[in-house]
Amino acid sequence: MTATNSPQKRQLHPMPSFVKRALEERNLVDEYNRRPAYQQNDYIGWIDRAKHAETKEKRLNQMLEELDRGGIYMNMLHSPSKKKR
């Protein structure tokens, strides 16, 4: 049975332990949690769908960099997440 997120019926992706660990190590848990639920879910699904470990690592690093930088989501501008520096 697949969990869904109404009304769009997206599959909900559980966070893998390696992603959680990376967020904690980089002190980005709060930045991740500030993102909308759909972005959190999209990031996890995108990372976890990679077939090769190198691709998972590359995608994980992209997510971490985007969270650290702010204002970016999946290589697109996302002004609501822009950090005030």
N, CA, C and O atoms as a GROMACS GRO file, in nm:
protein
  340
    1MET      N    1   0.084  -0.117   0.000
    1MET     CA    2   0.000   0.000   0.000
    1MET      C    3   0.089   0.124   0.000
    1MET      O    4   0.187   0.130   0.074
    2THR      N    5   0.056   0.221  -0.082
    2THR     CA    6   0.135   0.343  -0.096
    2THR      C    7   0.066   0.458  -0.024
    2THR      O    8  -0.053   0.483  -0.045
    3ALA      N    9   0.140   0.527   0.060
    3ALA     CA   10   0.086   0.646   0.126
    3ALA      C   11   0.078   0.758   0.025
    3ALA      O   12   0.165   0.770  -0.062
    4THR      N   13  -0.023   0.840   0.036
    4THR     CA   14  -0.039   0.951  -0.057
    4THR      C   15  -0.060   1.080   0.018
    4THR      O   16  -0.094   1.080   0.136
    5ASN      N   17  -0.040   1.188  -0.052
    5ASN     CA   18  -0.056   1.321   0.003
    5ASN      C   19  -0.164   1.391  -0.079
    5ASN      O   20  -0.136   1.435  -0.190
    6SER      N   21  -0.283   1.402  -0.029
    6SER     CA   22  -0.395   1.463  -0.100
    6SER      C   23  -0.369   1.610  -0.118
    6SER      O   24  -0.294   1.667  -0.039
    7PRO      N   25  -0.426   1.676  -0.218
    7PRO     CA   26  -0.512   1.619  -0.323
    7PRO      C   27  -0.433   1.569  -0.443
    7PRO      O   28  -0.493   1.516  -0.536
    8GLN      N   29  -0.302   1.583  -0.443
    8GLN     CA   30  -0.225   1.548  -0.562
    8GLN      C   31  -0.187   1.401  -0.568
    8GLN      O   32  -0.132   1.356  -0.668
    9LYS      N   33  -0.214   1.328  -0.466
    9LYS     CA   34  -0.187   1.183  -0.462
    9LYS      C   35  -0.040   1.150  -0.486
    9LYS      O   36  -0.009   1.053  -0.554
   10ARG      N   37   0.048   1.231  -0.431
   10ARG     CA   38   0.192   1.202  -0.442
   10ARG      C   39   0.230   1.091  -0.346
   10ARG      O   40   0.177   1.082  -0.236
   11GLN      N   41   0.321   1.008  -0.389
   11GLN     CA   42   0.374   0.906  -0.299
   11GLN      C   43   0.460   0.975  -0.194
   11GLN      O   44   0.544   1.060  -0.228
   12LEU      N   45   0.441   0.940  -0.069
   12LEU     CA   46   0.522   0.996   0.038
   12LEU      C   47   0.646   0.910   0.058
   12LEU      O   48   0.636   0.788   0.072
   13HIS      N   49   0.760   0.974   0.059
   13HIS     CA   50   0.887   0.902   0.068
   13HIS      C   51   0.944   0.915   0.210
   13HIS      O   52   0.965   1.026   0.258
   14PRO      N   53   0.969   0.803   0.277
   14PRO     CA   54   1.034   0.811   0.408
   14PRO      C   55   1.179   0.855   0.392
   14PRO      O   56   1.244   0.823   0.293
   15MET      N   57   1.228   0.927   0.491
   15MET     CA   58   1.366   0.976   0.484
   15MET      C   59   1.465   0.863   0.514
   15MET      O   60   1.459   0.802   0.621
   16PRO      N   61   1.554   0.837   0.420
   16PRO     CA   62   1.659   0.736   0.447
   16PRO      C   63   1.754   0.786   0.556
   16PRO      O   64   1.774   0.906   0.572
   17SER      N   65   1.811   0.694   0.629
   17SER     CA   66   1.899   0.732   0.739
   17SER      C   67   2.021   0.810   0.692
   17SER      O   68   2.068   0.899   0.764
   18PHE      N   69   2.073   0.780   0.572
   18PHE     CA   70   2.192   0.853   0.525
   18PHE      C   71   2.160   0.999   0.495
   18PHE      O   72   2.247   1.085   0.508
   19VAL      N   73   2.036   1.028   0.456
   19VAL     CA   74   1.996   1.167   0.431
   19VAL      C   75   1.982   1.240   0.565
   19VAL      O   76   2.030   1.352   0.581
   20LYS      N   77   1.917   1.176   0.660
   20LYS     CA   78   1.902   1.235   0.793
   20LYS      C   79   2.037   1.265   0.854
   20LYS      O   80   2.059   1.373   0.910
   21ARG      N   81   2.128   1.171   0.844
   21ARG     CA   82   2.264   1.188   0.899
   21ARG      C   83   2.334   1.307   0.833
   21ARG      O   84   2.397   1.388   0.901
   22ALA      N   85   2.322   1.318   0.700
   22ALA     CA   86   2.387   1.428   0.628
   22ALA      C   87   2.329   1.563   0.668
   22ALA      O   88   2.403   1.660   0.685
   23LEU      N   89   2.197   1.570   0.684
   23LEU     CA   90   2.133   1.694   0.729
   23LEU      C   91   2.183   1.733   0.867
   23LEU      O   92   2.211   1.850   0.893
   24GLU      N   93   2.193   1.635   0.956
   24GLU     CA   94   2.241   1.662   1.092
   24GLU      C   95   2.388   1.706   1.092
   24GLU      O   96   2.424   1.801   1.161
   25GLU      N   97   2.470   1.636   1.016
   25GLU     CA   98   2.614   1.670   1.011
   25GLU      C   99   2.639   1.809   0.956
   25GLU      O  100   2.732   1.877   0.999
   26ARG      N  101   2.555   1.852   0.862
   26ARG     CA  102   2.571   1.986   0.803
   26ARG      C  103   2.488   2.093   0.873
   26ARG      O  104   2.484   2.208   0.830
   27ASN      N  105   2.420   2.054   0.983
   27ASN     CA  106   2.334   2.147   1.057
   27ASN      C  107   2.228   2.211   0.967
   27ASN      O  108   2.204   2.331   0.975
   28LEU      N  109   2.167   2.129   0.883
   28LEU     CA  110   2.067   2.178   0.790
   28LEU      C  111   1.927   2.122   0.816
   28LEU      O  112   1.838   2.136   0.732
   29VAL      N  113   1.908   2.060   0.930
   29VAL     CA  114   1.776   2.002   0.962
   29VAL      C  115   1.670   2.112   0.964
   29VAL      O  116   1.561   2.094   0.909
   30ASP      N  117   1.699   2.225   1.027
   30ASP     CA  118   1.601   2.333   1.034
   30ASP      C  119   1.570   2.389   0.896
   30ASP      O  120   1.454   2.418   0.864
   31GLU      N  121   1.672   2.404   0.813
   31GLU     CA  122   1.649   2.454   0.676
   31GLU      C  123   1.561   2.356   0.598
   31GLU      O  124   1.471   2.398   0.525
   32TYR      N  125   1.587   2.228   0.614
   32TYR     CA  126   1.505   2.125   0.548
   32TYR      C  127   1.361   2.134   0.598
   32TYR      O  128   1.267   2.130   0.519
   33ASN      N  129   1.344   2.145   0.728
   33ASN     CA  130   1.210   2.150   0.786
   33ASN      C  131   1.132   2.276   0.751
   33ASN      O  132   1.010   2.276   0.755
   34ARG      N  133   1.204   2.383   0.716
   34ARG     CA  134   1.138   2.507   0.675
   34ARG      C  135   1.080   2.498   0.533
   34ARG      O  136   0.992   2.575   0.495
   35ARG      N  137   1.129   2.403   0.457
   35ARG     CA  138   1.078   2.387   0.321
   35ARG      C  139   0.939   2.325   0.325
   35ARG      O  140   0.906   2.250   0.417
   36PRO      N  141   0.856   2.357   0.223
   36PRO     CA  142   0.722   2.297   0.218
   36PRO      C  143   0.732   2.144   0.209
   36PRO      O  144   0.830   2.090   0.159
   37ALA      N  145   0.629   2.078   0.257
   37ALA     CA  146   0.626   1.931   0.259
   37ALA      C  147   0.649   1.873   0.120
   37ALA      O  148   0.716   1.770   0.108
   38TYR      N  149   0.594   1.936   0.016
   38TYR     CA  150   0.612   1.880  -0.119
   38TYR      C  151   0.759   1.884  -0.159
   38TYR      O  152   0.806   1.793  -0.227
   39GLN      N  153   0.833   1.988  -0.119
   39GLN     CA  154   0.975   1.995  -0.153
   39GLN      C  155   1.054   1.890  -0.076
   39GLN      O  156   1.142   1.824  -0.132
   40GLN      N  157   1.024   1.874   0.051
   40GLN     CA  158   1.092   1.772   0.130
   40GLN      C  159   1.071   1.635   0.065
   40GLN      O  160   1.166   1.559   0.046
   41ASN      N  161   0.947   1.606   0.030
   41ASN     CA  162   0.913   1.478  -0.031
   41ASN      C  163   0.979   1.461  -0.167
   41ASN      O  164   1.031   1.354  -0.199
   42ASP      N  165   0.977   1.567  -0.247
   42ASP     CA  166   1.040   1.560  -0.379
   42ASP      C  167   1.190   1.534  -0.369
   42ASP      O  168   1.244   1.451  -0.442
   43TYR      N  169   1.257   1.604  -0.279
   43TYR     CA  170   1.400   1.583  -0.260
   43TYR      C  171   1.429   1.437  -0.224
   43TYR      O  172   1.516   1.374  -0.285
   44ILE      N  173   1.356   1.384  -0.126
   44ILE     CA  174   1.381   1.247  -0.081
   44ILE      C  175   1.354   1.146  -0.192
   44ILE      O  176   1.433   1.055  -0.213
   45GLY      N  177   1.243   1.162  -0.262
   45GLY     CA  178   1.211   1.070  -0.371
   45GLY      C  179   1.315   1.076  -0.481
   45GLY      O  180   1.354   0.973  -0.535
   46TRP      N  181   1.359   1.196  -0.514
   46TRP     CA  182   1.458   1.216  -0.621
   46TRP      C  183   1.591   1.152  -0.584
   46TRP      O  184   1.653   1.085  -0.667
   47ILE      N  185   1.633   1.172  -0.461
   47ILE     CA  186   1.759   1.112  -0.415
   47ILE      C  187   1.748   0.960  -0.413
   47ILE      O  188   1.835   0.890  -0.463
   48ASP      N  189   1.641   0.911  -0.356
   48ASP     CA  190   1.625   0.767  -0.336
   48ASP      C  191   1.600   0.689  -0.465
   48ASP      O  192   1.627   0.569  -0.471
   49ARG      N  193   1.549   0.755  -0.568
   49ARG     CA  194   1.525   0.686  -0.696
   49ARG      C  195   1.652   0.659  -0.775
   49ARG      O  196   1.651   0.578  -0.868
   50ALA      N  197   1.760   0.724  -0.741
   50ALA     CA  198   1.886   0.703  -0.813
   50ALA      C  199   1.928   0.557  -0.800
   50ALA      O  200   1.919   0.499  -0.692
   51LYS      N  201   1.974   0.500  -0.909
   51LYS     CA  202   2.013   0.360  -0.910
   51LYS      C  203   2.155   0.336  -0.863
   51LYS      O  204   2.187   0.229  -0.812
   52HIS      N  205   2.240   0.434  -0.881
   52HIS     CA  206   2.381   0.420  -0.846
   52HIS      C  207   2.415   0.505  -0.725
   52HIS      O  208   2.362   0.615  -0.708
   53ALA      N  209   2.502   0.454  -0.641
   53ALA     CA  210   2.544   0.524  -0.519
   53ALA      C  211   2.602   0.662  -0.552
   53ALA      O  212   2.578   0.759  -0.479
   54GLU      N  213   2.677   0.671  -0.661
   54GLU     CA  214   2.738   0.799  -0.698
   54GLU      C  215   2.630   0.902  -0.731
   54GLU      O  216   2.644   1.020  -0.697
   55THR      N  217   2.524   0.859  -0.795
   55THR     CA  218   2.414   0.950  -0.830
   55THR      C  219   2.340   0.993  -0.705
   55THR      O  220   2.305   1.110  -0.691
   56LYS      N  221   2.317   0.900  -0.614
   56LYS     CA  222   2.252   0.936  -0.487
   56LYS      C  223   2.335   1.040  -0.414
   56LYS      O  224   2.281   1.138  -0.361
   57GLU      N  225   2.465   1.020  -0.410
   57GLU     CA  226   2.554   1.113  -0.342
   57GLU      C  227   2.552   1.251  -0.409
   57GLU      O  228   2.549   1.353  -0.341
   58LYS      N  229   2.552   1.253  -0.540
   58LYS     CA  230   2.548   1.379  -0.614
   58LYS      C  231   2.417   1.454  -0.585
   58LYS      O  232   2.418   1.574  -0.562
   59ARG      N  233   2.306   1.381  -0.587
   59ARG     CA  234   2.177   1.443  -0.561
   59ARG      C  235   2.167   1.491  -0.416
   59ARG      O  236   2.114   1.599  -0.389
   60LEU      N  237   2.217   1.411  -0.324
   60LEU     CA  238   2.217   1.451  -0.184
   60LEU      C  239   2.297   1.580  -0.167
   60LEU      O  240   2.253   1.672  -0.100
   61ASN      N  241   2.414   1.586  -0.228
   61ASN     CA  242   2.497   1.706  -0.217
   61ASN      C  243   2.429   1.827  -0.278
   61ASN      O  244   2.442   1.938  -0.227
   62GLN      N  245   2.356   1.807  -0.388
   62GLN     CA  246   2.283   1.919  -0.447
   62GLN      C  247   2.178   1.971  -0.350
   62GLN      O  248   2.165   2.092  -0.330
   63MET      N  249   2.102   1.879  -0.289
   63MET     CA  250   2.001   1.921  -0.193
   63MET      C  251   2.066   1.997  -0.077
   63MET      O  252   2.017   2.103  -0.037
   64LEU      N  253   2.175   1.944  -0.023
   64LEU     CA  254   2.242   2.008   0.089
   64LEU      C  255   2.291   2.148   0.052
   64LEU      O  256   2.277   2.242   0.130
   65GLU      N  257   2.348   2.162  -0.066
   65GLU     CA  258   2.396   2.293  -0.111
   65GLU      C  259   2.280   2.391  -0.128
   65GLU      O  260   2.292   2.509  -0.092
   66GLU      N  261   2.170   2.343  -0.183
   66GLU     CA  262   2.054   2.430  -0.203
   66GLU      C  263   1.996   2.474  -0.069
   66GLU      O  264   1.956   2.589  -0.053
   67LEU      N  265   1.990   2.383   0.027
   67LEU     CA  266   1.941   2.419   0.159
   67LEU      C  267   2.035   2.518   0.226
   67LEU      O  268   1.990   2.613   0.290
   68ASP      N  269   2.164   2.496   0.213
   68ASP     CA  270   2.263   2.585   0.274
   68ASP      C  271   2.260   2.724   0.211
   68ASP      O  272   2.269   2.824   0.281
   69ARG      N  273   2.247   2.728   0.084
   69ARG     CA  274   2.246   2.856   0.012
   69ARG      C  275   2.114   2.928   0.028
   69ARG      O  276   2.111   3.050   0.048
   70GLY      N  277   2.003   2.853   0.020
   70GLY     CA  278   1.871   2.915   0.026
   70GLY      C  279   1.834   2.977  -0.107
   70GLY      O  280   1.921   3.011  -0.187
   71GLY      N  281   1.705   2.992  -0.130
   71GLY     CA  282   1.657   3.057  -0.252
   71GLY      C  283   1.660   2.971  -0.376
   71GLY      O  284   1.636   3.020  -0.486
   72ILE      N  285   1.690   2.841  -0.359
   72ILE     CA  286   1.698   2.750  -0.473
   72ILE      C  287   1.627   2.620  -0.436
   72ILE      O  288   1.637   2.570  -0.324
   73TYR      N  289   1.555   2.567  -0.534
   73TYR     CA  290   1.490   2.437  -0.519
   73TYR      C  291   1.502   2.364  -0.652
   73TYR      O  292   1.448   2.408  -0.753
   74MET      N  293   1.572   2.253  -0.652
   74MET     CA  294   1.592   2.172  -0.772
   74MET      C  295   1.648   2.255  -0.888
   74MET      O  296   1.601   2.248  -1.001
   75ASN      N  297   1.750   2.333  -0.856
   75ASN     CA  298   1.819   2.419  -0.954
   75ASN      C  299   1.731   2.531  -1.009
   75ASN      O  300   1.763   2.590  -1.112
   76MET      N  301   1.621   2.561  -0.941
   76MET     CA  302   1.534   2.671  -0.982
   76MET      C  303   1.528   2.773  -0.869
   76MET      O  304   1.539   2.738  -0.752
   77LEU      N  305   1.512   2.900  -0.905
   77LEU     CA  306   1.497   3.002  -0.803
   77LEU      C  307   1.373   2.974  -0.721
   77LEU      O  308   1.268   2.937  -0.776
   78HIS      N  309   1.384   2.992  -0.591
   78HIS     CA  310   1.272   2.972  -0.500
   78HIS      C  311   1.282   3.083  -0.394
   78HIS      O  312   1.337   3.062  -0.286
   79SER      N  313   1.228   3.199  -0.428
   79SER     CA  314   1.246   3.316  -0.342
   79SER      C  315   1.192   3.299  -0.200
   79SER      O  316   1.248   3.358  -0.108
   80PRO      N  317   1.083   3.220  -0.176
   80PRO     CA  318   1.039   3.206  -0.036
   80PRO      C  319   1.144   3.143   0.055
   80PRO      O  320   1.138   3.164   0.176
   81SER      N  321   1.237   3.068   0.002
   81SER     CA  322   1.338   3.005   0.087
   81SER      C  323   1.470   3.083   0.089
   81SER      O  324   1.569   3.037   0.145
   82LYS      N  325   1.469   3.200   0.028
   82LYS     CA  326   1.590   3.282   0.026
   82LYS      C  327   1.628   3.324   0.166
   82LYS      O  328   1.543   3.370   0.243
   83LYS      N  329   1.754   3.309   0.200
   83LYS     CA  330   1.801   3.344   0.332
   83LYS      C  331   1.827   3.494   0.341
   83LYS      O  332   1.873   3.557   0.246
   84LYS      N  333   1.797   3.548   0.458
   84LYS     CA  334   1.827   3.688   0.484
   84LYS      C  335   1.964   3.694   0.549
   84LYS      O  336   1.982   3.647   0.661
   85ARG      N  337   2.060   3.751   0.480
   85ARG     CA  338   2.198   3.755   0.531
   85ARG      C  339   2.240   3.895   0.559
   85ARG      O  340   2.352   3.918   0.603
   0.00000   0.00000   0.00000
